[in-house]
Amino acid sequence: MSFIQRVMRVMTHVNIGATLGLVAWLAWASLEVVSGARPIPRHPPVDRSPAGSRPVSLPCCFVPGTPTGPTLLEAHEAQVRHIAAAQVRP
């Protein structure tokens, strides 16, 4: 048997062993989490809103505009109105 064949056999066995080890490690880690032996830490929600602010209900699909131009929805509505007003050519 040549040197290359021996190296290929050794590498095949190393790959098989690494794959089996990875599968065993994943199974063990999953079983620890599922059984509750290693619980996942749960952090309480953090309020990141500025002091003194209160929640505001926004309409669906709200897109704030810039001081110099229309909002995205206003621009889209203008395009829709333009297309609706167009006449169909025969």
C-alpha positions in Angstrom: 0.0 0.0 0.0 1.4 3.4 -1.0 1.9 6.3 1.3 -0.9 8.3 -0.2 -3.4 5.4 0.3 -2.4 5.2 4.0 -2.8 8.9 4.5 -6.2 8.8 2.8 -7.3 5.9 5.1 -6.1 7.7 8.2 -7.9 10.9 7.2 -11.1 9.0 6.5 -11.0 7.5 10.0 -10.2 10.9 11.5 -13.2 12.4 9.7 -15.5 9.7 10.8 -14.4 10.0 14.4 -14.8 13.8 14.2 -18.3 13.5 12.8 -19.3 11.0 15.5 -17.8 13.2 18.2 -19.7 16.3 16.9 -23.0 14.4 16.8 -22.5 13.1 20.3 -21.6 16.6 21.6 -24.7 18.1 19.9 -27.0 15.4 21.3 -25.5 15.9 24.8 -25.8 19.7 24.7 -29.4 19.5 23.4 -30.4 17.0 26.1 -29.0 19.3 28.8 -31.0 22.2 27.6 -34.2 20.2 27.0 -34.1 18.4 30.4 -33.5 21.7 32.2 -30.2 20.8 33.7 -28.7 23.9 32.1 -31.5 26.5 31.8 -31.2 29.3 29.3 -31.0 32.7 31.2 -34.0 34.9 30.7 -33.4 38.6 31.1 -36.2 41.0 32.0 -37.2 43.5 29.3 -35.4 46.8 29.4 -37.2 50.0 28.8 -35.0 52.0 26.4 -37.5 54.9 25.8 -36.4 58.4 26.7 -37.5 59.7 30.1 -40.9 61.3 30.1 -42.0 59.8 26.8 -45.3 58.0 26.3 -46.4 55.4 23.8 -47.9 56.7 20.6 -50.1 54.6 18.4 -49.0 55.0 14.8 -51.1 54.0 11.7 -50.2 50.9 9.8 -47.2 51.3 7.5 -46.1 54.7 9.0 -43.0 56.1 7.3 -41.7 59.3 8.7 -41.0 62.0 6.1 -38.0 64.2 5.8 -38.2 68.0 6.4 -37.5 68.5 2.7 -39.6 65.9 1.0 -42.7 63.8 1.2 -43.0 60.4 2.9 -42.5 57.3 1.0 -46.2 56.5 1.2 -47.1 60.0 -0.1 -44.7 59.6 -3.0 -46.2 56.2 -3.8 -49.8 57.6 -3.6 -48.8 60.3 -6.1 -47.5 57.6 -8.5 -50.7 55.6 -8.2 -52.8 58.7 -8.8 -50.7 59.5 -11.9 -51.1 56.0 -13.3 -54.8 55.9 -12.5 -55.3 59.2 -14.4 -53.4 58.0 -17.5 -55.5 57.1 -20.5 -55.2 53.8 -22.2 -54.1 53.9 -25.8 -55.9 51.7 -28.3 
